[in-house]
Amino acid sequence: MDDFNLIIFLWRTSFVISIITFIIGLLHRSWLFMLISTVTFLPVAYYFLGALNAWRLVGYIPILLFSLTVLFWFLKKRNKSGEKIKR
C-alpha cells in the first residue's frame, strides 16, 4: 500500500460525511445537517453523472437532499411562527 491517492481519500471522506450528516439530519429533522449532507454529496454525484448506465441516477440525489433541506427549513420556520401566534 505504497500508493496514497489524495483525491480518492477526499472523495471517500466526503461520502462518509454526507452519509453521517444525512442520518443525523433525518433523526433530528435538521435543515442544517441536510444542507451539509447535500454539499458534501456533490463530488460523489458529479462522479456518477458521467456513468453510462443506471448508476447515473445517483447523480440526482443532491436534488432530493436539497428538497429535504428546504422542507425541514420550512417546517422549522412554520413551527416558530406558530409558537409566536399561540402566545
TINULO-453377 format. One record per residue: x, y, z of N, C-alpha, C, CB in turn; residue number from 1; residue in one letter. Coordinates in steps of 0.05 Angstrom, whole numbers. Glycine has a CB too. Example, Ala and Ser with C-alpha at 12.3 -4.5 7.8 and 13.67 -1.06 7.14 Angstrom:
BEGIN
n_xx / n_yy / n_zz / ca_xx / ca_yy / ca_zz / c_xx / c_yy / c_zz / cb_xx / cb_yy / cb_zz / i / aa
264 / -114 / 156 / 246 / -90 / 156 / 264 / -66 / 156 / 226 / -89 / 181 / 1 / a
257 / -45 / 142 / 273 / -21 / 143 / 258 / 1 / 157 / 282 / -12 / 114 / 2 / s
***
This chain:
BEGIN
n_xx / n_yy / n_zz / ca_xx / ca_yy / ca_zz / c_xx / c_yy / c_zz / cb_xx / cb_yy / cb_zz / i / aa
17 / -24 / 0 / 0 / 0 / 0 / 18 / 25 / 0 / -19 / 0 / 24 / 1 / m
35 / 26 / -20 / 52 / 50 / -22 / 38 / 73 / -35 / 77 / 43 / -39 / 2 / d
18 / 68 / -51 / 4 / 90 / -64 / -17 / 101 / -46 / -9 / 80 / -90 / 3 / d
-17 / 127 / -43 / -37 / 142 / -28 / -49 / 162 / -47 / -26 / 155 / -2 / 4 / f
-73 / 159 / -55 / -86 / 178 / -73 / -103 / 197 / -57 / -103 / 162 / -94 / 5 / n
-95 / 222 / -57 / -109 / 243 / -42 / -137 / 247 / -52 / -93 / 269 / -43 / 6 / l
-141 / 247 / -78 / -168 / 251 / -89 / -187 / 230 / -80 / -166 / 252 / -120 / 7 / i
-179 / 205 / -80 / -197 / 183 / -71 / -202 / 185 / -42 / -184 / 155 / -78 / 8 / i
-182 / 193 / -26 / -186 / 197 / 3 / -206 / 219 / 8 / -159 / 204 / 16 / 9 / f
-204 / 242 / -6 / -223 / 264 / -3 / -251 / 256 / -12 / -214 / 289 / -18 / 10 / l
-253 / 240 / -34 / -279 / 231 / -44 / -292 / 213 / -24 / -275 / 217 / -70 / 11 / w
-277 / 194 / -13 / -289 / 176 / 7 / -296 / 191 / 33 / -269 / 153 / 14 / 12 / r
-280 / 210 / 41 / -286 / 226 / 65 / -312 / 242 / 60 / -263 / 245 / 72 / 13 / t
-314 / 253 / 37 / -339 / 268 / 30 / -363 / 250 / 31 / -336 / 281 / 3 / 14 / s
-360 / 226 / 21 / -383 / 207 / 21 / -391 / 199 / 49 / -375 / 182 / 5 / 15 / f
-371 / 194 / 66 / -377 / 185 / 94 / -389 / 208 / 109 / -351 / 176 / 108 / 16 / v
-379 / 233 / 106 / -391 / 256 / 120 / -419 / 260 / 110 / -374 / 281 / 114 / 17 / i
-424 / 257 / 84 / -451 / 260 / 74 / -470 / 240 / 86 / -450 / 257 / 43 / 18 / s
-462 / 215 / 88 / -480 / 194 / 100 / -486 / 200 / 129 / -467 / 167 / 97 / 19 / i
-465 / 207 / 144 / -468 / 213 / 173 / -486 / 237 / 177 / -441 / 218 / 186 / 20 / i
-482 / 259 / 162 / -499 / 282 / 166 / -527 / 277 / 156 / -486 / 306 / 152 / 21 / t
-530 / 260 / 136 / -557 / 253 / 127 / -573 / 239 / 149 / -556 / 236 / 101 / 22 / f
-560 / 220 / 162 / -573 / 205 / 183 / -580 / 224 / 206 / -555 / 182 / 193 / 23 / i
-561 / 240 / 214 / -566 / 259 / 236 / -588 / 279 / 228 / -541 / 275 / 243 / 24 / i
-588 / 288 / 203 / -608 / 307 / 194 / -636 / 295 / 194 / -601 / 316 / 166 / 25 / g
-638 / 269 / 187 / -664 / 256 / 187 / -674 / 251 / 216 / -663 / 229 / 172 / 26 / l
-656 / 243 / 233 / -663 / 237 / 261 / -672 / 263 / 276 / -640 / 224 / 276 / 27 / l
-658 / 285 / 271 / -665 / 310 / 285 / -682 / 329 / 268 / -639 / 324 / 292 / 28 / h
-688 / 321 / 243 / -702 / 338 / 224 / -689 / 365 / 223 / -732 / 340 / 232 / 29 / r
-663 / 365 / 220 / -647 / 390 / 219 / -641 / 398 / 191 / -621 / 386 / 235 / 30 / s
-649 / 422 / 183 / -644 / 431 / 156 / -614 / 437 / 152 / -660 / 456 / 150 / 31 / w
-600 / 444 / 174 / -572 / 450 / 172 / -556 / 425 / 165 / -561 / 463 / 198 / 32 / l
-561 / 403 / 179 / -547 / 378 / 173 / -554 / 368 / 145 / -554 / 357 / 194 / 33 / f
-579 / 372 / 136 / -586 / 363 / 110 / -572 / 380 / 88 / -617 / 365 / 106 / 34 / m
-568 / 406 / 94 / -553 / 423 / 76 / -524 / 414 / 74 / -555 / 452 / 84 / 35 / l
-512 / 408 / 97 / -484 / 397 / 97 / -483 / 371 / 81 / -474 / 393 / 126 / 36 / i
-503 / 354 / 85 / -503 / 329 / 70 / -505 / 334 / 40 / -527 / 312 / 79 / 37 / s
-521 / 353 / 32 / -524 / 360 / 4 / -498 / 369 / -8 / -545 / 381 / 0 / 38 / t
-485 / 387 / 6 / -460 / 399 / -5 / -438 / 378 / -6 / -451 / 423 / 13 / 39 / v
-436 / 362 / 15 / -414 / 342 / 15 / -420 / 318 / -4 / -411 / 331 / 43 / 40 / t
-444 / 315 / -13 / -450 / 294 / -32 / -446 / 302 / -61 / -479 / 284 / -29 / 41 / f
-442 / 328 / -66 / -438 / 338 / -93 / -415 / 325 / -108 / -435 / 368 / -92 / 42 / l
-391 / 322 / -96 / -369 / 308 / -111 / -376 / 280 / -119 / -344 / 308 / -95 / 43 / p
-390 / 266 / -102 / -398 / 238 / -108 / -418 / 238 / -131 / -410 / 224 / -83 / 44 / v
-437 / 256 / -130 / -458 / 258 / -151 / -445 / 266 / -177 / -479 / 278 / -143 / 45 / a
-426 / 284 / -177 / -413 / 292 / -201 / -398 / 269 / -214 / -393 / 315 / -196 / 46 / y
-386 / 252 / -198 / -372 / 229 / -208 / -391 / 210 / -222 / -358 / 214 / -185 / 47 / y
-414 / 205 / -210 / -433 / 186 / -222 / -449 / 197 / -245 / -452 / 176 / -200 / 48 / f
-450 / 223 / -249 / -464 / 233 / -272 / -450 / 226 / -298 / -466 / 264 / -270 / 49 / l
-425 / 219 / -297 / -410 / 210 / -321 / -414 / 181 / -328 / -381 / 215 / -317 / 50 / g
-429 / 166 / -312 / -433 / 138 / -317 / -452 / 134 / -341 / -445 / 123 / -292 / 51 / a
-449 / 113 / -355 / -466 / 107 / -379 / -486 / 85 / -373 / -449 / 100 / -402 / 52 / l
-493 / 81 / -348 / -512 / 61 / -341 / -531 / 72 / -319 / -498 / 35 / -331 / 53 / n
-544 / 55 / -305 / -563 / 63 / -284 / -551 / 78 / -261 / -579 / 39 / -274 / 54 / a
-524 / 75 / -257 / -511 / 89 / -235 / -513 / 120 / -239 / -482 / 81 / -233 / 55 / w
-520 / 129 / -263 / -522 / 157 / -268 / -544 / 170 / -250 / -530 / 162 / -298 / 56 / r
-563 / 154 / -242 / -585 / 164 / -225 / -575 / 173 / -197 / -606 / 142 / -221 / 57 / l
-552 / 162 / -189 / -540 / 171 / -163 / -533 / 201 / -165 / -515 / 154 / -157 / 58 / v
-527 / 210 / -188 / -520 / 238 / -192 / -543 / 258 / -186 / -511 / 243 / -219 / 59 / g
-567 / 248 / -185 / -590 / 265 / -179 / -599 / 265 / -150 / -614 / 256 / -196 / 60 / y
-585 / 251 / -133 / -591 / 250 / -105 / -589 / 278 / -91 / -572 / 231 / -90 / 61 / i
-570 / 295 / -99 / -570 / 322 / -86 / -595 / 337 / -90 / -547 / 338 / -97 / 62 / p
-610 / 332 / -111 / -636 / 346 / -115 / -655 / 337 / -93 / -648 / 340 / -143 / 63 / i
-655 / 311 / -87 / -672 / 301 / -65 / -663 / 311 / -38 / -671 / 270 / -65 / 64 / l
-637 / 312 / -34 / -626 / 322 / -8 / -633 / 352 / -5 / -596 / 318 / -7 / 65 / l
-631 / 367 / -26 / -637 / 396 / -24 / -667 / 400 / -19 / -628 / 411 / -49 / 66 / f
-683 / 383 / -31 / -712 / 384 / -27 / -719 / 379 / 3 / -727 / 364 / -45 / 67 / s
-706 / 359 / 14 / -710 / 354 / 43 / -700 / 377 / 60 / -695 / 328 / 51 / 68 / l
-678 / 390 / 52 / -668 / 413 / 66 / -688 / 435 / 66 / -642 / 423 / 53 / 69 / t
-700 / 441 / 43 / -720 / 462 / 42 / -745 / 455 / 58 / -728 / 468 / 13 / 70 / v
-753 / 430 / 57 / -776 / 421 / 72 / -772 / 424 / 102 / -782 / 392 / 65 / 71 / l
-748 / 415 / 112 / -743 / 417 / 140 / -740 / 446 / 149 / -717 / 402 / 147 / 72 / f
-729 / 463 / 132 / -727 / 492 / 138 / -754 / 504 / 140 / -710 / 506 / 117 / 73 / w
-772 / 497 / 120 / -799 / 508 / 120 / -815 / 499 / 145 / -813 / 500 / 94 / 74 / f
-812 / 474 / 152 / -826 / 463 / 176 / -816 / 477 / 201 / -823 / 433 / 178 / 75 / l
-790 / 482 / 203 / -780 / 495 / 227 / -790 / 524 / 228 / -749 / 494 / 227 / 76 / k
-790 / 538 / 205 / -799 / 565 / 204 / -829 / 566 / 211 / -794 / 577 / 176 / 77 / k
-844 / 547 / 201 / -873 / 546 / 206 / -879 / 541 / 235 / -886 / 525 / 189 / 78 / r
-863 / 524 / 248 / -867 / 518 / 277 / -860 / 542 / 294 / -850 / 494 / 285 / 79 / n
-840 / 557 / 287 / -832 / 581 / 302 / -853 / 602 / 299 / -805 / 591 / 293 / 80 / k
-864 / 606 / 275 / -884 / 627 / 272 / -910 / 618 / 286 / -889 / 632 / 242 / 81 / s
-916 / 592 / 286 / -940 / 582 / 300 / -938 / 586 / 330 / -944 / 553 / 294 / 82 / g
-914 / 584 / 342 / -910 / 588 / 370 / -914 / 617 / 377 / -882 / 579 / 378 / 83 / e
-906 / 635 / 360 / -910 / 664 / 366 / -939 / 671 / 366 / -895 / 680 / 346 / 84 / k
-955 / 659 / 349 / -983 / 665 / 347 / -998 / 654 / 372 / -995 / 654 / 321 / 85 / i
-990 / 631 / 381 / -1004 / 618 / 404 / -999 / 633 / 430 / -994 / 590 / 407 / 86 / k
-978 / 648 / 432 / -972 / 661 / 457 / -991 / 684 / 461 / -944 / 671 / 459 / 87 / r
***
